[in-house]
Amino acid sequence: MRPLAPRPPRPRPFRFAAVLRTAGSGREWAAKARRLEDSGYAALLVPDHLVGPRLAPVAAMTAAACATERLTVGTLVFANDYRHPAVLAKEAATVDVLSDGRLEFGLGTGWMAGDYDAAGLPLDPPGVRVDRLAEAIAVLKGLWRGGPFSFAGEHYRIDALEQDPVPVQRPGPRLMLGGGGPRMLRLAAREADVVNLTMRVRADGTGPDASDGGPGAFQRKIEIVRDAAGARFGDVELGTSVLRIGPERGTEAWSAADPSAQADTPQVLTGSTDEICDRLLRWREDLGLTYYVLHHERDLDAFTPVVEKLAGT
């Protein structure tokens, strides 16, 4: 991948997170959270789906925060279509208060057709979902600022609503938006503190679009973010989801994502610990990429040495 210019004068420190989904008890969940904190991970993230073996995000984040002292807790990502943003703003503010300001708020449109079908929810076209998400972000940020807030949009209406508590973090929790399509990336560039670069999702919600894979497509996503962010690009933290890590092995699927489509990109990290670290340093220099999210617990043993070597540097 060719370098992207301009680059910030001082490199942003590396941050690492892991997505955790399940535990058989509160004690087991707490132990998992403490393992991440002790190993140097910056954040524990939970997904938001209605089907499959996954803990619900708000309760899981709160329990993880109570079990740790420094670990950020967050979502990758809340599905906007599952909750009204006024409800979600209140939940998020409460988690931020109870965690002493350790919430990283990940938000997306919602996309997985299986969730919508099983719950009897309509899966609107991508453009409608992105428009609704943009309005939800405006509502969330408005309510988090404090004081009476009103909003009149196509999808939401708020009439002088004032919520208490407001988040500890001001003017609100750090916002993470993930995306692979141009429209979602431009929204993220304008609104997010963290942009998680992913593969574009098929419009019917059946999974990532394999034609969107490869180094060229990955770099074009960063270029879209850079152009849309303008002067604020230097304040945007760029991250991605790691689909596979460790020695070369056969294709293994994480959720609906196929790691083979992302070979030679920052989403597939093969080789030794030193080789992976060298690659991450190069991608930080060339692309400004500093936030990596592990997506499967089975890879913790392979990924943690990378975290221990590079976290915070």
Secondary structure per residue as TSV (DSSP state, phi and psi in degrees):
chain	resnum	aa	ss	phi	psi
A	1	M	-	360.0	134.6
A	2	R	-	-78.7	150.3
A	3	P	-	-62.0	148.1
A	4	L	-	-103.1	133.9
A	5	A	S	-122.9	153.2
A	6	P	S	-83.7	155.5
A	7	R	-	-104.4	151.2
A	8	P	-	-63.4	149.6
A	9	P	S	-64.1	-28.0
A	10	R	S	-125.2	126.2
A	11	P	-	-64.8	141.8
A	12	R	-	-73.7	139.2
A	13	P	-	-63.1	151.4
A	14	F	B	-70.3	142.5
A	15	R	E	-128.9	147.3
A	16	F	E	-132.9	144.4
A	17	A	E	-137.7	163.3
A	18	A	E	-134.1	137.3
A	19	V	E	-87.4	121.9
A	20	L	-	-115.1	143.9
A	21	R	-	-116.9	-41.1
A	22	T	-	-138.1	162.1
A	23	A	-	-161.9	150.6
A	24	G	S	-84.4	-9.9
A	25	S	S	-161.7	167.3
A	26	G	H	-63.5	-36.0
A	27	R	H	-65.0	-43.2
A	28	E	H	-64.5	-41.9
A	29	W	H	-62.7	-43.3
A	30	A	H	-62.6	-40.1
A	31	A	H	-64.4	-38.5
A	32	K	H	-63.6	-43.1
A	33	A	H	-63.3	-43.3
A	34	R	H	-67.1	-33.5
A	35	R	H	-61.3	-43.3
A	36	L	H	-62.2	-47.7
A	37	E	H	-60.0	-45.2
A	38	D	H	-67.8	-23.7
A	39	S	H	-90.5	-2.8
A	40	G	T	97.9	5.0
A	41	Y	-	-66.6	144.9
A	42	A	S	-83.5	-30.1
A	43	A	E	-149.7	148.0
A	44	L	E	-107.6	123.7
A	45	L	E	-116.5	144.9
A	46	V	E	-122.7	145.6
A	47	P	-	-82.8	174.9
A	48	D	-	-136.2	90.7
A	49	H	-	-133.8	153.2
A	50	L	S	-90.4	-19.3
A	51	V	S	-116.9	156.6
A	52	G	S	94.4	164.7
A	53	P	S	-78.5	89.5
A	54	R	-	-143.3	137.4
A	55	L	-	-70.3	152.1
A	56	A	-	-70.2	140.2
A	57	P	H	-67.5	-43.2
A	58	V	H	-65.1	-47.7
A	59	A	H	-65.1	-40.0
A	60	A	H	-66.0	-42.2
A	61	M	H	-62.3	-43.8
A	62	T	H	-63.0	-44.1
A	63	A	H	-63.6	-40.5
A	64	A	H	-65.1	-40.3
A	65	A	H	-64.9	-38.5
A	66	C	H	-68.2	-24.8
A	67	A	H	-88.5	-7.0
A	68	T	-	-131.4	173.5
A	69	E	S	-117.7	-32.9
A	70	R	S	-117.4	-21.0
A	71	L	-	-64.2	128.4
A	72	T	E	-74.5	142.9
A	73	V	E	-117.7	146.9
A	74	G	E	-166.9	-172.2
A	75	T	E	-125.6	145.3
A	76	L	S	-134.7	83.7
A	77	V	-	-133.7	161.3
A	78	F	E	-57.3	137.3
A	79	A	E	-88.7	114.7
A	80	N	G	-59.3	-33.9
A	81	D	G	-69.0	-13.9
A	82	Y	G	-87.7	-13.4
A	83	R	S	-147.0	144.3
A	84	H	-	-66.5	139.4
A	85	P	H	-63.1	-25.7
A	86	A	H	-67.5	-38.2
A	87	V	H	-66.9	-44.7
A	88	L	H	-67.3	-35.3
A	89	A	H	-60.9	-41.8
A	90	K	H	-66.3	-44.6
A	91	E	H	-61.2	-46.3
A	92	A	H	-64.5	-42.9
A	93	A	H	-61.2	-38.9
A	94	T	H	-65.6	-44.7
A	95	V	H	-61.6	-40.3
A	96	D	H	-64.1	-40.0
A	97	V	H	-66.5	-48.1
A	98	L	H	-70.0	-21.2
A	99	S	T	-97.2	5.7
A	100	D	T	59.4	42.4
A	101	G	S	80.8	32.9
A	102	R	-	-110.2	25.8
A	103	L	E	-93.8	131.4
A	104	E	E	-113.2	113.4
A	105	F	E	-94.7	102.9
A	106	G	E	-94.0	135.0
A	107	L	E	-141.0	140.9
A	108	G	E	-143.2	-179.5
A	109	T	-	-73.4	-27.6
A	110	G	-	89.1	136.4
A	111	W	-	-150.7	-24.1
A	112	M	-	-77.8	114.3
A	113	A	H	-57.2	-36.0
A	114	G	H	-59.8	-37.6
A	115	D	H	-63.0	-50.5
A	116	Y	H	-63.1	-45.9
A	117	D	H	-62.9	-46.4
A	118	A	H	-65.8	-33.2
A	119	A	H	-93.0	-1.0
A	120	G	T	70.7	28.9
A	121	L	-	-98.0	142.6
A	122	P	-	-74.6	133.3
A	123	L	-	-96.8	98.5
A	124	D	-	-73.0	162.3
A	125	P	-	-58.1	154.6
A	126	P	H	-53.6	-40.8
A	127	G	H	-61.3	-39.0
A	128	V	H	-66.2	-43.3
A	129	R	H	-65.1	-38.2
A	130	V	H	-68.5	-41.3
A	131	D	H	-60.4	-42.3
A	132	R	H	-65.2	-39.4
A	133	L	H	-62.5	-42.4
A	134	A	H	-59.8	-41.2
A	135	E	H	-66.4	-40.5
A	136	A	H	-61.1	-39.8
A	137	I	H	-61.6	-41.9
A	138	A	H	-61.9	-40.1
A	139	V	H	-66.8	-47.2
A	140	L	H	-57.8	-51.4
A	141	K	H	-63.7	-37.5
A	142	G	H	-65.5	-43.2
A	143	L	H	-70.5	-35.8
A	144	W	H	-67.0	-25.9
A	145	R	H	-67.3	-25.6
A	146	G	-	95.2	159.5
A	147	G	S	83.3	169.9
A	148	P	-	-61.8	135.7
A	149	F	E	-132.6	133.9
A	150	S	E	-125.0	148.8
A	151	F	E	-154.7	135.9
A	152	A	E	-130.6	105.0
A	153	G	-	-126.2	-173.4
A	154	E	S	-73.9	-30.3
A	155	H	S	-108.5	-27.2
A	156	Y	-	-134.6	147.8
A	157	R	E	-134.8	127.3
A	158	I	E	-123.7	131.8
A	159	D	E	-119.4	95.1
A	160	A	E	49.7	44.0
A	161	L	E	-82.4	131.2
A	162	E	-	-123.4	124.1
A	163	Q	-	-112.9	145.1
A	164	D	S	-141.6	125.6
A	165	P	S	-84.3	164.1
A	166	V	-	-96.7	160.5
A	167	P	-	-62.6	150.8
A	168	V	S	-63.2	-44.7
A	169	Q	S	-70.7	132.9
A	170	R	S	-116.8	135.5
A	171	P	S	-84.0	2.8
A	172	G	S	175.9	175.1
A	173	P	S	-60.5	153.7
A	174	R	E	-60.9	130.5
A	175	L	E	-100.0	123.9
A	176	M	E	-108.9	127.9
A	177	L	E	-120.0	135.2
A	178	G	E	-110.9	152.4
A	179	G	E	-178.9	160.7
A	180	G	S	-129.1	-22.7
A	181	G	S	-85.0	151.7
A	182	P	H	-56.3	-41.6
A	183	R	H	-65.9	-42.4
A	184	M	H	-67.5	-39.0
A	185	L	H	-65.1	-37.6
A	186	R	H	-67.9	-39.2
A	187	L	H	-62.4	-44.4
A	188	A	H	-60.8	-41.0
A	189	A	H	-61.7	-34.7
A	190	R	H	-80.5	-31.9
A	191	E	H	-116.1	-24.0
A	192	A	-	-93.0	153.9
A	193	D	S	-86.9	-30.8
A	194	V	E	-129.7	131.7
A	195	V	E	-113.1	118.3
A	196	N	E	-98.3	111.5
A	197	L	E	-80.9	124.3
A	198	T	-	-130.0	175.6
A	199	M	-	-75.6	147.2
A	200	R	-	-63.5	141.3
A	201	V	B	-95.9	139.9
A	202	R	-	-63.2	146.5
A	203	A	T	-61.5	-27.0
A	204	D	T	-85.7	2.1
A	205	G	S	75.2	18.4
A	206	T	S	-90.4	-4.3
A	207	G	S	145.5	176.4
A	208	P	B	-62.8	150.6
A	209	D	-	-87.3	109.4
A	210	A	G	-62.6	-22.8
A	211	S	G	-70.7	-9.6
A	212	D	G	-90.6	4.6
A	213	G	-	-84.1	169.5
A	214	G	S	104.2	161.7
A	215	P	H	-59.7	-40.1
A	216	G	H	-63.0	-44.6
A	217	A	H	-64.6	-39.0
A	218	F	H	-62.9	-44.8
A	219	Q	H	-67.5	-35.6
A	220	R	H	-62.7	-32.6
A	221	K	H	-61.8	-43.0
A	222	I	H	-65.2	-38.0
A	223	E	H	-63.8	-39.1
A	224	I	H	-62.3	-45.3
A	225	V	H	-62.1	-45.7
A	226	R	H	-59.9	-46.4
A	227	D	H	-67.3	-39.8
A	228	A	H	-75.2	-30.5
A	229	A	H	-74.5	-31.1
A	230	G	G	61.3	-128.4
A	231	A	G	-66.3	-21.1
A	232	R	G	-89.3	3.5
A	233	F	G	-58.2	-36.8
A	234	G	G	-65.6	-18.4
A	235	D	G	-93.7	-5.0
A	236	V	-	-91.4	126.5
A	237	E	E	-86.8	125.2
A	238	L	E	-97.9	129.7
A	239	G	E	-139.5	174.8
A	240	T	E	-154.5	163.3
A	241	S	E	-93.4	129.8
A	242	V	E	-87.4	116.4
A	243	L	-	-87.2	-27.0
A	244	R	E	-156.3	144.8
A	245	I	E	-143.6	152.8
A	246	G	E	106.8	-166.1
A	247	P	S	-59.3	154.6
A	248	E	-	-57.0	136.2
A	249	R	-	-155.2	177.8
A	250	G	S	-61.8	161.3
A	251	T	-	-59.7	128.6
A	252	E	-	-128.9	133.8
A	253	A	-	-90.8	135.9
A	254	W	B	-107.1	120.6
A	255	S	T	49.9	-126.5
A	256	A	T	-97.4	1.8
A	257	A	B	-89.4	138.5
A	258	D	-	-105.4	111.5
A	259	P	G	-59.9	-28.1
A	260	S	G	-62.9	-28.2
A	261	A	G	-71.0	-16.8
A	262	Q	G	-113.8	22.0
A	263	A	T	-57.5	144.0
A	264	D	T	68.6	19.8
A	265	T	S	-119.9	168.7
A	266	P	T	-64.5	-3.8
A	267	Q	T	-85.9	-13.1
A	268	V	E	-127.5	113.2
A	269	L	E	-115.5	94.4
A	270	T	E	-105.6	160.9
A	271	G	S	107.6	-172.5
A	272	S	-	-75.5	170.2
A	273	T	H	-57.8	-45.5
A	274	D	H	-64.0	-40.2
A	275	E	H	-65.5	-40.7
A	276	I	H	-65.6	-42.9
A	277	C	H	-61.6	-42.5
A	278	D	H	-61.1	-38.9
A	279	R	H	-67.9	-41.5
A	280	L	H	-64.8	-38.3
A	281	L	H	-63.3	-40.1
A	282	R	H	-67.0	-41.9
A	283	W	H	-68.9	-30.1
A	284	R	H	-65.7	-43.6
A	285	E	H	-65.0	-43.1
A	286	D	H	-85.1	-37.3
A	287	L	H	-116.4	-13.8
A	288	G	-	77.4	19.9
A	289	L	E	-88.3	122.2
A	290	T	E	-134.3	-5.2
A	291	Y	E	-120.9	118.5
A	292	Y	E	-120.9	132.2
A	293	V	E	-115.6	116.5
A	294	L	E	-76.4	138.6
A	295	H	-	-112.9	1.0
A	296	H	-	-144.2	130.8
A	297	E	G	-61.4	-27.5
A	298	R	G	-63.4	-19.6
A	299	D	G	-95.2	3.6
A	300	L	H	-59.5	-42.6
A	301	D	H	-62.2	-36.3
A	302	A	H	-78.1	-31.6
A	303	F	H	-86.8	-31.6
A	304	T	H	-59.1	-38.3
A	305	P	H	-59.8	-32.6
A	306	V	H	-66.1	-44.6
A	307	V	H	-60.2	-47.2
A	308	E	H	-62.6	-29.3
A	309	K	H	-84.4	-34.9
A	310	L	H	-113.4	-19.1
A	311	A	B	-55.5	128.6
A	312	G	T	81.3	-4.6
A	313	T	-	-90.4	360.0
